[in-house]
Amino acid sequence: MSIAHRVRVEDVTLLSDDWFVLKKTVLSYQRGDGSWQRMARETYDRGNGATILLYDPERRTVILVRQFRYPAFVNGHDDFLIETPAGLLDQASPEERIRAETEEETGIRVRDVREVFDAFMSPGSVTERLHFFVARYEAGDRASEGGGLLEEGEDIDVLELTIEEAMGLIAAGAIRDGKTIMLLQYAALNLFSATAQAA
């Protein structure tokens, strides 16, 4: 369903174009009762991205990464963040980008990747659409140590956990990253459940 006829952009002001793009937009929106309401919204455009959960169904393990995230730190998370590997698309297709990002961060060269869904992660202010992937891995798939790229300020630890350990870390509040929680919940329901194992 298109709602383009209910949105009239009146003015756009560029607030910042340093790392990514922050704009203020004045617009009119047609409400459900037919009336028009004028409003102002700020949008942060950092591009679209992709994330992946690597899993081994035989050993019931997953690969996650741990790294420093300043926005989480400044908002009271005085620890490293545990996440699924992820990165911005940077003009590549989601599949191309996630293959490269996975090897950079984890050192694992993935073969078959499968997109399971996409989602807007913070649609109140951030334009980013994130593509979610899963891929099987084996011990022999490691091509390097991983750890990320120094020139991008990455200092990444690679974690291999059982799905039970990972779900326990969510329950304990040790995994707080939204995309990671979403993919681990997906895996528990669709990749590691008794039904999935029988398929």
C-alpha positions in Angstrom: 0.0 0.0 0.0 1.5 3.3 -1.0 1.1 6.3 1.3 3.1 8.7 -0.9 0.0 10.8 -1.6 -0.3 11.5 2.1 3.1 13.1 2.5 4.1 16.5 1.3 7.7 17.6 1.9 7.9 21.4 2.4 11.5 22.0 3.4 14.7 20.1 4.0 17.7 21.5 6.0 21.0 19.7 6.1 22.2 19.7 9.8 25.3 17.6 9.5 27.3 15.8 6.8 30.3 14.7 8.7 30.4 10.9 9.2 26.8 10.4 7.9 23.9 12.7 7.0 21.5 14.3 9.5 18.6 16.3 8.0 15.7 18.2 9.4 12.5 17.9 7.2 9.3 20.0 7.5 6.4 18.1 6.0 2.6 17.8 6.0 1.0 14.5 6.6 -2.6 13.5 5.9 -4.1 11.9 8.9 -6.6 9.1 8.9 -9.5 11.5 9.2 -8.4 13.3 6.0 -7.0 16.4 7.8 -3.4 17.6 7.2 -0.9 18.0 10.0 2.4 19.9 9.7 5.3 18.4 11.5 9.1 18.5 11.6 11.3 15.4 11.7 15.1 14.8 11.9 16.4 11.8 10.0 19.9 10.2 10.3 21.0 8.5 7.1 23.9 6.1 7.6 23.1 3.9 4.7 21.6 0.4 4.8 23.4 -2.6 6.3 23.6 -6.4 6.7 24.2 -8.8 9.6 24.6 -12.5 9.8 24.5 -15.4 12.3 26.9 -18.2 11.6 25.7 -21.5 13.0 26.8 -25.1 13.2 23.7 -27.3 13.7 25.8 -30.4 14.5 27.7 -28.9 17.4 24.8 -26.5 18.2 27.2 -23.5 18.2 27.0 -19.9 16.9 29.7 -17.3 16.1 29.4 -13.9 17.7 31.8 -10.9 18.0 32.6 -8.6 20.9 33.7 -5.0 20.5 33.7 -1.5 22.0 30.7 0.6 20.9 30.9 4.2 22.1 27.2 5.1 21.7 26.3 2.1 24.0 29.1 3.1 26.4 28.0 6.7 26.7 24.5 5.5 27.4 25.6 3.5 30.5 26.8 0.2 29.0 30.2 -0.1 30.7 31.3 -3.2 28.8 32.0 -4.5 25.4 29.0 -5.3 23.2 28.3 -8.8 22.0 26.9 -8.8 18.5 26.4 -10.7 15.2 28.9 -9.6 12.5 27.5 -6.6 10.6 28.4 -3.8 8.3 27.1 -1.1 6.0 26.5 -2.0 2.4 28.7 0.8 0.9 27.2 0.4 -2.6 27.5 -3.4 -2.6 24.6 -5.9 -2.5 23.6 -7.2 0.9 25.0 -10.6 0.1 28.3 -9.3 -1.2 28.8 -7.0 1.8 27.9 -9.6 4.4 30.4 -12.1 2.9 33.2 -9.6 3.1 32.2 -8.3 6.6 32.0 -11.8 8.0 35.6 -12.7 6.9 36.9 -9.3 8.1 35.4 -9.7 11.5 35.4 -13.4 12.2 38.1 -14.8 9.8 35.5 -17.3 8.5 34.8 -17.6 4.8 31.2 -18.4 4.3 29.8 -20.4 1.4 26.1 -20.4 1.3 24.3 -17.4 2.9 20.5 -17.1 3.2 18.6 -13.9 3.9 15.8 -14.5 6.4 14.2 -11.1 6.7 15.0 -7.3 6.7 13.9 -4.7 9.2 14.1 -1.0 10.1 16.0 -1.0 13.4 15.1 2.5 14.7 12.5 4.0 12.3 11.7 7.0 14.5 14.9 8.7 13.4 17.3 6.4 11.6 16.7 5.5 7.9 18.8 2.3 8.0 17.2 -0.9 6.7 19.1 -4.0 7.9 19.3 -7.3 6.0 19.5 -10.4 8.2 21.3 -13.5 7.0 22.2 -16.9 8.4 24.9 -19.3 7.2 26.3 -22.6 8.3 30.0 -22.9 9.2 32.5 -25.6 10.0 35.9 -25.4 11.7 37.6 -25.7 8.4 36.0 -22.5 7.1 38.4 -20.3 9.0 40.6 -18.3 6.5 42.2 -15.9 9.0 42.1 -14.7 12.6 39.5 -12.0 11.9 39.3 -9.1 14.3 38.1 -6.4 11.9 40.0 -3.6 10.1 42.5 -1.4 12.0 41.8 1.6 9.7 38.1 1.4 10.7 39.0 1.4 14.4 37.9 -2.2 14.9 39.3 -4.3 17.7 37.1 -7.4 17.6 37.1 -10.6 19.6 35.5 -13.7 18.1 33.3 -15.8 20.3 32.0 -19.4 19.7 29.1 -20.3 22.0 26.4 -22.9 22.1 23.0 -21.7 21.3 22.0 -22.4 24.9 24.9 -20.3 26.2 23.9 -17.4 23.8 20.3 -17.5 24.8 21.4 -17.6 28.5 23.4 -14.4 27.9 20.3 -12.7 26.5 18.3 -13.7 29.6 21.2 -12.5 31.9 21.3 -9.1 30.1 24.8 -9.7 28.7 23.6 -9.6 25.1 21.8 -6.3 24.6 22.2 -5.7 20.9 18.9 -5.7 19.1 20.0 -7.3 15.8 21.8 -10.1 17.7 18.8 -10.9 19.9 16.6 -11.1 16.8 18.9 -13.5 15.0 19.5 -15.7 18.0 15.7 -15.9 18.6 15.3 -16.8 14.9 17.9 -19.5 15.3 16.4 -21.0 18.4 13.0 -21.3 16.7 14.1 -22.2 13.2 17.7 -23.6 13.2 18.1 -25.4 16.5 14.6 -26.5 17.4 13.6 -30.2 17.4 11.5 -29.6 14.3 14.4 -27.9 12.4 16.8 -30.7 13.4 14.4 -33.3 12.0 14.0 -31.5 8.7 
